[in-house]
């Protein structure tokens, strides 16, 4: 062009790395109502974009070219590159718990998650639980290995059924849409299946084998501790894109056992206040989710009484072959030097006992319930709150929501451990007049435990072991 009115068009270059791309589509012009065919205009590349503060989103880049040969050539080549990313799933078995939180899991999945799976050409097989016993009705149509028939194992049986069907469904990954309880249940099922396939005695597992397939977590619950810890945020699209992109993180898992049998696999547990609050909330399930949790918290705090028990723990051991000790674990080395195979015991009255293999981040505890541990460092945090006044205990609880050290109180003790044994004593907890429901269990010797947001009652001593990097989670 010439003259004063001339314009100079400046081309802008953008570098797109294929590791950030999750889909490529042919771009066509179609008339209204036309579903197939149309004029080929070019290709569209869909990439994963990091928006900061741990949030991921998807964006589209349109490349125009009217040559069909060129478009198909680029399309095939880019598809070959995408198919070469081994960690990215090709098919998924998806479990949706429609009762999670405000019954929003189904909406979250179909509105936010499913479109991204479809865009990434991931095949899905979705199971939405419609009523209690739904999985059992399907279970009767399949041949499964015999399980203990006690009620406490019913959910585990249904998970085992689902996982046994994975081969039939040609699904090479598992995704759970729900809260912490739903995710923990499926994780338990994956690990239990791994032990059965390995021919291990599931009553007592000293050294469990790793889970056979990765597990994806889509947050649709109330607290979503596991999702927060994995992604740093409660955001369904972020969680979905981590799955689509194949970002895999090995995570430590605990086994919870009595002296005679394995109870379950899990990531964290609370005994005392945290468990009593959950037990009371479960009794009032007729209330809306937020209301019953607030009610249970206030009621348990008002009736605050300690649990009498004996704690035995084995401090974290530094392997002898680790000749080089970095700054992050030198403090642990100095703390536990000379304590190899030496069990420590604490006996007394405790308001709360937390045992956590992961940091347990959530919106109410941005630093985490156990900020001194990691996802896969092979250790557990043992946090013991001694008996104290209600006022001091509330100060401790309020610290979780701030940046201050929630453990900087004389009545709070923290330990880095690899094994813990909790032996409750009878006649502890709340008076029967104050709460007949909770003490009916205590009178019979069954004490409530909060394991990953699920209520478990057990009379015996509970033995908790941490097993490094036992499962792969997306994150």
VEXDREN-2710 file (C-alpha; in Angstrom, 1 decimal):
% VEXDREN-2710
k/r/px/py/pz
1/UNK/0.0/0.0/0.0
2/UNK/1.1/3.6/-0.7
3/UNK/0.1/7.0/0.5
4/UNK/-0.6/8.6/3.8
5/UNK/-3.5/6.2/4.6
6/UNK/-1.3/3.1/4.4
7/UNK/-1.5/0.6/7.3
8/UNK/1.2/-1.7/8.4
9/UNK/-0.1/-5.1/9.7
10/UNK/2.2/-6.5/12.3
11/UNK/2.2/-10.3/12.8
12/UNK/2.1/-11.4/16.4
13/UNK/3.9/-14.6/17.3
14/UNK/2.8/-16.9/20.1
15/UNK/4.7/-20.0/21.1
16/UNK/2.5/-22.9/22.2
17/UNK/4.1/-25.8/23.9
18/UNK/2.5/-29.1/23.2
19/UNK/2.7/-30.2/26.8
20/UNK/0.1/-27.4/27.5
21/UNK/-2.3/-28.6/24.7
22/UNK/-5.0/-31.1/25.4
23/UNK/-7.1/-31.2/22.3
24/UNK/-7.1/-30.2/18.6
25/UNK/-10.2/-30.0/16.4
26/UNK/-10.9/-29.2/12.7
27/UNK/-12.6/-25.8/12.4
28/UNK/-15.6/-25.7/10.0
29/UNK/-18.2/-23.2/8.9
30/UNK/-21.7/-24.7/9.3
31/UNK/-25.2/-23.4/8.7
32/UNK/-27.7/-23.3/11.5
33/UNK/-28.9/-26.9/12.2
34/UNK/-26.0/-28.5/10.2
35/UNK/-24.3/-31.1/12.3
36/UNK/-21.9/-32.7/9.9
37/UNK/-19.7/-31.4/7.0
38/UNK/-19.2/-27.7/6.3
39/UNK/-16.5/-25.6/4.8
40/UNK/-13.1/-26.4/6.4
41/UNK/-11.5/-23.2/7.7
42/UNK/-8.5/-24.4/9.7
43/UNK/-7.8/-26.1/13.0
44/UNK/-8.4/-25.0/16.7
45/UNK/-6.0/-25.9/19.4
46/UNK/-7.2/-26.1/23.0
47/UNK/-4.6/-25.5/25.7
48/UNK/-4.5/-25.4/29.5
49/UNK/-3.8/-22.0/30.8
50/UNK/-2.5/-21.2/34.3
51/UNK/-4.3/-18.1/35.6
52/UNK/-2.3/-17.9/38.8
53/UNK/-3.3/-18.7/42.4
54/UNK/-3.4/-22.4/41.5
55/UNK/-6.4/-21.8/39.1
56/UNK/-6.3/-23.5/35.7
57/UNK/-8.6/-22.7/32.7
58/UNK/-8.9/-23.7/29.1
59/UNK/-8.5/-21.4/26.1
60/UNK/-8.8/-21.9/22.3
61/UNK/-6.3/-20.8/19.6
62/UNK/-7.7/-20.6/16.1
63/UNK/-5.3/-21.3/13.1
64/UNK/-6.9/-20.5/9.7
65/UNK/-5.9/-22.3/6.5
66/UNK/-8.2/-22.9/3.6
67/UNK/-6.1/-25.8/2.3
68/UNK/-7.8/-29.1/3.3
69/UNK/-4.5/-31.0/2.7
70/UNK/-2.6/-28.7/5.1
71/UNK/-5.4/-28.8/7.7
72/UNK/-5.6/-32.6/7.8
73/UNK/-1.8/-32.9/7.7
74/UNK/-1.4/-30.6/10.8
75/UNK/-4.4/-32.2/12.5
76/UNK/-3.0/-35.7/12.2
77/UNK/0.4/-34.7/13.3
78/UNK/-0.8/-32.8/16.4
79/UNK/-3.1/-35.7/17.3
80/UNK/-0.1/-38.1/17.2
81/UNK/1.8/-35.8/19.5
82/UNK/-1.1/-35.7/22.0
83/UNK/-1.5/-39.4/21.9
84/UNK/2.1/-39.8/22.9
85/UNK/1.5/-38.3/26.4
86/UNK/1.3/-41.6/28.4
87/UNK/-0.1/-40.2/31.6
88/UNK/-3.2/-38.7/30.0
89/UNK/-6.3/-40.8/30.3
90/UNK/-8.1/-42.2/27.3
91/UNK/-11.1/-43.5/29.2
92/UNK/-12.5/-42.8/32.7
93/UNK/-14.9/-44.5/35.1
94/UNK/-16.7/-41.7/36.8
95/UNK/-18.5/-42.0/40.1
96/UNK/-20.9/-39.1/41.1
97/UNK/-22.3/-38.9/44.6
98/UNK/-25.5/-36.8/44.1
99/UNK/-26.0/-36.3/47.9
100/UNK/-22.7/-34.5/48.4
101/UNK/-23.0/-31.1/50.1
102/UNK/-26.0/-29.3/48.6
103/UNK/-26.7/-32.1/46.1
104/UNK/-24.6/-30.2/43.5
105/UNK/-22.2/-33.0/42.4
106/UNK/-24.4/-34.0/39.4
107/UNK/-24.7/-30.4/38.3
108/UNK/-20.9/-29.9/38.7
109/UNK/-20.1/-32.9/36.6
110/UNK/-22.4/-32.4/33.7
111/UNK/-22.1/-28.6/33.5
112/UNK/-18.3/-28.1/34.2
113/UNK/-16.5/-31.4/34.0
114/UNK/-18.1/-33.6/31.2
115/UNK/-17.7/-30.9/28.5
116/UNK/-13.9/-30.8/29.1
117/UNK/-13.7/-34.6/29.0
118/UNK/-15.6/-34.6/25.7
119/UNK/-13.4/-31.9/24.3
120/UNK/-10.3/-34.0/25.2
121/UNK/-11.8/-37.1/23.5
122/UNK/-11.9/-39.0/26.8
123/UNK/-14.4/-41.7/26.9
124/UNK/-16.4/-41.9/30.1
125/UNK/-18.7/-44.4/31.9
126/UNK/-20.7/-42.6/34.6
127/UNK/-22.4/-44.1/37.6
128/UNK/-24.7/-41.9/39.7
129/UNK/-26.0/-43.4/42.9
130/UNK/-29.7/-42.9/42.8
131/UNK/-30.8/-44.6/46.1
132/UNK/-29.3/-46.6/49.0
133/UNK/-28.6/-50.1/47.8
134/UNK/-28.4/-49.1/44.1
135/UNK/-24.8/-50.5/43.8
136/UNK/-25.9/-53.7/45.7
137/UNK/-28.6/-54.3/43.0
138/UNK/-25.9/-54.2/40.3
139/UNK/-23.7/-56.2/42.5
140/UNK/-26.0/-59.2/42.4
141/UNK/-25.6/-59.4/38.6
142/UNK/-21.9/-59.9/38.8
143/UNK/-19.7/-62.6/40.2
144/UNK/-17.4/-61.2/42.9
145/UNK/-15.1/-62.6/45.5
146/UNK/-16.6/-63.2/48.9
147/UNK/-16.4/-60.4/51.4
148/UNK/-17.1/-60.1/55.1
149/UNK/-20.9/-59.5/55.3
150/UNK/-20.8/-57.0/58.2
151/UNK/-22.5/-53.7/57.5
152/UNK/-19.4/-51.7/58.0
153/UNK/-17.9/-53.4/54.9
154/UNK/-20.9/-52.8/52.7
155/UNK/-19.6/-49.7/51.0
156/UNK/-16.3/-51.3/50.5
157/UNK/-17.9/-54.2/48.8
158/UNK/-19.7/-51.9/46.4
159/UNK/-16.5/-50.1/45.6
160/UNK/-14.8/-53.5/45.0
161/UNK/-17.6/-54.4/42.6
162/UNK/-17.2/-51.1/40.7
163/UNK/-13.4/-51.6/40.4
164/UNK/-13.8/-55.2/39.2
165/UNK/-15.9/-53.9/36.4
166/UNK/-13.1/-51.6/35.2
167/UNK/-11.5/-54.2/32.9
168/UNK/-14.9/-54.9/31.4
169/UNK/-15.5/-51.2/30.8
170/UNK/-12.0/-50.7/29.3
171/UNK/-11.5/-47.8/31.7
172/UNK/-7.9/-47.1/32.6
173/UNK/-8.5/-44.3/35.2
174/UNK/-11.0/-43.6/38.0
175/UNK/-12.6/-40.2/38.9
176/UNK/-14.8/-39.4/41.9
177/UNK/-17.1/-36.4/42.0
178/UNK/-18.1/-35.7/45.6
179/UNK/-16.7/-34.9/49.0
180/UNK/-13.9/-36.3/51.1
181/UNK/-15.9/-39.3/52.2
182/UNK/-16.7/-40.4/48.7
183/UNK/-13.1/-40.0/47.5
184/UNK/-11.8/-41.9/50.5
185/UNK/-14.2/-44.7/49.9
186/UNK/-13.1/-45.1/46.3
187/UNK/-9.4/-44.8/47.2
188/UNK/-10.0/-47.6/49.8
189/UNK/-11.6/-49.7/47.1
190/UNK/-8.7/-49.2/44.7
191/UNK/-6.2/-50.2/47.3
192/UNK/-8.2/-53.1/48.6
193/UNK/-8.5/-54.4/45.1
194/UNK/-4.7/-54.1/44.7
195/UNK/-4.2/-56.3/47.8
196/UNK/-6.6/-58.9/46.7
197/UNK/-5.1/-59.1/43.2
198/UNK/-1.7/-59.5/44.9
199/UNK/-3.0/-62.4/46.9
200/UNK/-2.5/-60.7/50.3
201/UNK/-4.5/-61.4/53.4
202/UNK/-6.7/-58.4/53.8
203/UNK/-7.2/-59.0/57.5
204/UNK/-3.6/-57.9/58.2
205/UNK/-1.5/-56.0/55.7
206/UNK/2.0/-55.2/56.9
207/UNK/3.3/-53.9/53.5
208/UNK/0.5/-53.1/51.1
209/UNK/1.0/-53.0/47.3
210/UNK/0.3/-49.8/45.4
211/UNK/-3.1/-48.9/43.8
212/UNK/-3.4/-50.2/40.2
213/UNK/-4.7/-47.0/38.6
214/UNK/-4.6/-43.3/39.4
215/UNK/-7.6/-41.6/41.0
216/UNK/-9.0/-38.2/40.0
217/UNK/-10.8/-36.0/42.5
218/UNK/-13.5/-33.5/41.5
219/UNK/-14.5/-31.4/44.5
220/UNK/-18.3/-31.3/45.1
221/UNK/-18.5/-31.7/48.9
222/UNK/-18.4/-29.3/51.8
223/UNK/-14.8/-29.0/52.9
224/UNK/-13.0/-31.0/50.1
225/UNK/-9.8/-31.3/52.1
226/UNK/-8.2/-33.7/49.6
227/UNK/-9.0/-31.6/46.6
228/UNK/-7.7/-28.4/48.3
229/UNK/-4.5/-30.3/49.3
230/UNK/-4.0/-31.6/45.7
231/UNK/-4.9/-28.5/43.7
232/UNK/-4.5/-25.6/46.3
233/UNK/-8.0/-24.6/45.4
234/UNK/-11.6/-25.8/45.3
235/UNK/-12.3/-25.4/41.6
236/UNK/-13.9/-28.1/39.5
237/UNK/-12.4/-26.9/36.2
238/UNK/-8.9/-26.8/37.7
239/UNK/-9.4/-30.4/39.0
240/UNK/-10.7/-31.6/35.6
241/UNK/-7.8/-30.1/33.7
242/UNK/-5.2/-31.7/36.0
243/UNK/-6.9/-35.0/35.1
244/UNK/-7.1/-34.2/31.4
245/UNK/-3.4/-33.1/31.3
246/UNK/-2.3/-36.3/33.2
247/UNK/-0.7/-34.4/36.1
248/UNK/0.0/-37.3/38.5
249/UNK/1.1/-37.0/42.1
250/UNK/2.1/-39.9/44.3
251/UNK/0.5/-39.7/47.8
252/UNK/1.0/-41.3/51.1
253/UNK/-1.8/-43.4/52.6
254/UNK/-2.5/-44.8/56.1
255/UNK/-3.8/-48.2/57.1
256/UNK/-6.2/-48.2/60.1
257/UNK/-6.3/-51.6/61.8
258/UNK/-7.3/-53.3/65.0
259/UNK/-5.0/-56.0/66.4
260/UNK/-6.9/-58.6/64.3
261/UNK/-8.1/-56.9/61.1
262/UNK/-7.7/-54.1/58.6
263/UNK/-10.4/-51.5/58.9
264/UNK/-9.7/-49.3/56.0
265/UNK/-7.2/-47.2/54.0
266/UNK/-7.3/-43.4/54.5
267/UNK/-5.4/-40.2/54.5
268/UNK/-6.3/-38.6/57.9
269/UNK/-8.2/-39.2/61.1
270/UNK/-9.4/-37.5/64.3
271/UNK/-10.3/-39.0/67.6
272/UNK/-12.0/-36.9/70.3
273/UNK/-13.6/-33.5/69.4
274/UNK/-13.3/-33.9/65.7
275/UNK/-14.9/-37.4/65.8
276/UNK/-17.6/-36.5/68.3
277/UNK/-18.7/-33.5/66.2
278/UNK/-19.0/-35.8/63.1
279/UNK/-21.0/-38.4/65.1
280/UNK/-23.5/-35.8/66.3
281/UNK/-23.8/-34.3/62.8
282/UNK/-24.5/-37.8/61.4
283/UNK/-27.4/-38.2/63.9
284/UNK/-28.9/-35.0/62.5
285/UNK/-28.7/-35.8/58.8
286/UNK/-32.3/-34.5/58.5
287/UNK/-30.9/-31.0/58.8
288/UNK/-29.3/-29.2/55.8
289/UNK/-25.6/-29.9/55.5
290/UNK/-24.3/-26.6/56.7
291/UNK/-26.8/-26.3/59.6
292/UNK/-26.2/-29.7/61.0
293/UNK/-22.4/-29.2/60.9
294/UNK/-22.7/-25.9/62.7
295/UNK/-25.1/-27.3/65.2
296/UNK/-22.8/-30.3/65.9
297/UNK/-19.8/-28.1/66.3
298/UNK/-21.5/-25.7/68.8
299/UNK/-23.1/-28.5/70.7
300/UNK/-20.0/-30.6/71.0
301/UNK/-18.0/-27.5/72.0
302/UNK/-20.6/-26.6/74.7
303/UNK/-20.4/-30.2/76.1
304/UNK/-16.6/-30.3/75.8
305/UNK/-15.1/-33.1/77.8
306/UNK/-11.8/-35.0/77.2
307/UNK/-11.2/-38.5/76.1
308/UNK/-9.1/-40.8/78.4
309/UNK/-6.7/-42.9/76.3
310/UNK/-3.1/-44.1/75.8
311/UNK/-1.2/-43.0/72.8
312/UNK/1.9/-45.0/71.6
313/UNK/3.9/-43.7/68.6
314/UNK/7.0/-44.6/66.7
315/UNK/8.9/-41.4/65.7
316/UNK/9.9/-41.0/62.1
317/UNK/13.2/-42.8/61.4
318/UNK/15.8/-41.4/59.0
319/UNK/17.1/-44.3/56.8
320/UNK/20.7/-45.2/57.5
321/UNK/21.5/-45.1/53.7
322/UNK/20.6/-41.4/53.6
323/UNK/24.1/-40.1/53.9
324/UNK/23.1/-36.6/52.8
325/UNK/20.6/-34.8/55.0
326/UNK/19.2/-31.5/53.6
327/UNK/17.9/-28.6/55.5
328/UNK/14.3/-29.7/55.4
329/UNK/14.9/-32.9/57.5
330/UNK/17.9/-31.9/59.6
331/UNK/15.5/-30.8/62.4
332/UNK/13.8/-34.2/62.3
333/UNK/17.1/-35.9/62.4
334/UNK/18.2/-34.0/65.5
335/UNK/14.9/-34.6/67.2
336/UNK/14.7/-38.3/66.7
337/UNK/18.3/-39.3/66.7
338/UNK/18.8/-42.4/68.7
339/UNK/15.1/-43.3/68.9
340/UNK/15.1/-46.1/66.3
341/UNK/12.4/-48.7/67.0
342/UNK/11.7/-47.0/70.3
343/UNK/8.0/-46.5/71.0
344/UNK/6.9/-43.5/73.0
345/UNK/3.9/-43.5/75.2
346/UNK/1.5/-40.7/76.4
347/UNK/-1.4/-41.4/78.7
348/UNK/-4.0/-38.9/79.9
349/UNK/-7.0/-36.9/79.0
350/UNK/-7.1/-35.4/75.5
351/UNK/-9.6/-33.1/73.8
352/UNK/-8.6/-34.1/70.3
353/UNK/-6.1/-36.4/68.6
354/UNK/-5.3/-35.8/64.9
355/UNK/-3.3/-38.3/62.8
356/UNK/-2.6/-37.0/59.3
357/UNK/-0.5/-38.2/56.4
358/UNK/-1.3/-35.1/54.2
359/UNK/-1.4/-31.4/55.1
360/UNK/-5.2/-31.3/54.9
361/UNK/-5.8/-27.8/53.4
362/UNK/-9.3/-26.3/53.2
363/UNK/-10.9/-22.9/53.2
364/UNK/-11.2/-22.9/57.0
365/UNK/-7.5/-23.9/57.4
366/UNK/-5.5/-22.3/54.6
367/UNK/-2.2/-23.4/56.1
368/UNK/-3.6/-26.9/56.6
369/UNK/-4.7/-28.9/59.6
370/UNK/-1.2/-30.5/59.5
371/UNK/1.0/-27.9/57.8
372/UNK/4.2/-29.6/58.9
373/UNK/3.7/-32.7/56.7
374/UNK/3.6/-33.2/52.9
375/UNK/1.7/-35.3/50.4
376/UNK/4.4/-37.9/50.0
377/UNK/7.3/-37.5/52.5
378/UNK/6.5/-40.9/54.2
379/UNK/5.5/-39.4/57.6
380/UNK/2.4/-38.6/59.6
381/UNK/1.7/-35.6/61.8
382/UNK/0.4/-36.6/65.3
383/UNK/-1.3/-33.6/66.9
384/UNK/-2.4/-34.0/70.5
385/UNK/-4.5/-31.4/72.3
386/UNK/-4.3/-31.9/76.1
387/UNK/-7.3/-31.2/78.4
388/UNK/-7.7/-27.4/78.8
389/UNK/-10.3/-24.8/79.3
390/UNK/-13.0/-24.3/76.6
391/UNK/-11.7/-20.7/76.1
392/UNK/-8.2/-21.9/75.4
393/UNK/-9.4/-24.7/73.1
394/UNK/-11.4/-22.2/71.1
395/UNK/-8.3/-20.0/70.7
396/UNK/-6.5/-23.0/69.3
397/UNK/-9.3/-23.7/66.9
398/UNK/-9.5/-20.1/65.7
399/UNK/-5.8/-20.1/64.8
400/UNK/-6.5/-22.6/62.0
401/UNK/-8.2/-19.9/60.0
402/UNK/-5.3/-17.4/60.4
403/UNK/-1.6/-17.4/59.5
404/UNK/-0.6/-17.8/63.1
405/UNK/0.9/-21.1/64.5
406/UNK/-2.1/-23.1/65.7
407/UNK/0.2/-25.3/67.7
408/UNK/1.9/-22.6/69.7
409/UNK/0.0/-23.4/73.0
410/UNK/1.3/-25.2/76.1
411/UNK/-1.5/-27.8/75.8
412/UNK/-0.8/-28.7/72.2
413/UNK/1.9/-31.2/71.3
414/UNK/3.0/-32.2/67.8
415/UNK/5.1/-35.2/66.6
416/UNK/6.3/-36.5/63.3
417/UNK/5.7/-40.2/63.3
418/UNK/5.4/-43.3/61.2
419/UNK/3.1/-45.4/63.4
420/UNK/0.5/-44.6/66.1
421/UNK/-1.6/-46.7/68.4
422/UNK/-4.6/-45.3/70.1
423/UNK/-6.1/-47.2/73.1
424/UNK/-9.2/-45.6/74.5
425/UNK/-10.4/-46.1/78.1
426/UNK/-14.0/-46.8/79.1
427/UNK/-16.2/-44.2/80.8
428/UNK/-14.7/-41.2/79.0
429/UNK/-16.3/-38.5/76.9
430/UNK/-19.6/-36.8/77.5
431/UNK/-22.0/-37.6/80.3
432/UNK/-24.9/-39.7/79.3
433/UNK/-27.4/-37.0/80.4
434/UNK/-25.7/-34.6/78.1
435/UNK/-25.7/-36.8/75.0
436/UNK/-27.2/-40.2/75.1
437/UNK/-26.4/-41.0/71.5
438/UNK/-22.7/-40.6/71.8
439/UNK/-22.4/-42.3/75.2
440/UNK/-24.5/-45.3/74.2
441/UNK/-21.6/-46.1/71.9
442/UNK/-19.0/-45.3/74.6
443/UNK/-20.9/-47.5/77.1
444/UNK/-20.6/-50.4/74.7
445/UNK/-17.0/-49.7/74.1
446/UNK/-17.4/-48.3/70.6
447/UNK/-15.6/-45.0/70.1
448/UNK/-16.2/-42.7/67.2
449/UNK/-13.4/-41.9/64.7
450/UNK/-13.5/-39.4/61.9
451/UNK/-11.6/-40.9/59.0
452/UNK/-11.5/-38.6/56.0
453/UNK/-14.9/-37.2/56.9
454/UNK/-16.5/-40.7/57.4
455/UNK/-17.7/-41.9/60.8
456/UNK/-16.3/-45.2/62.1
457/UNK/-16.9/-46.7/65.5
458/UNK/-14.5/-49.2/67.0
459/UNK/-14.0/-50.6/70.4
460/UNK/-10.5/-51.9/70.0
461/UNK/-7.1/-50.3/69.9
462/UNK/-6.5/-48.6/66.6
463/UNK/-3.1/-49.0/64.9
464/UNK/-2.3/-46.4/62.2
465/UNK/0.7/-46.9/59.8
466/UNK/1.8/-44.6/57.0
467/UNK/2.7/-46.2/53.7
468/UNK/4.8/-43.9/51.4
469/UNK/3.4/-43.1/47.9
470/UNK/0.8/-45.9/48.0
471/UNK/-1.6/-44.3/45.5
472/UNK/-1.4/-41.9/42.5
473/UNK/-3.8/-39.0/42.5
474/UNK/-4.2/-36.3/39.8
475/UNK/-2.9/-33.0/41.0
END
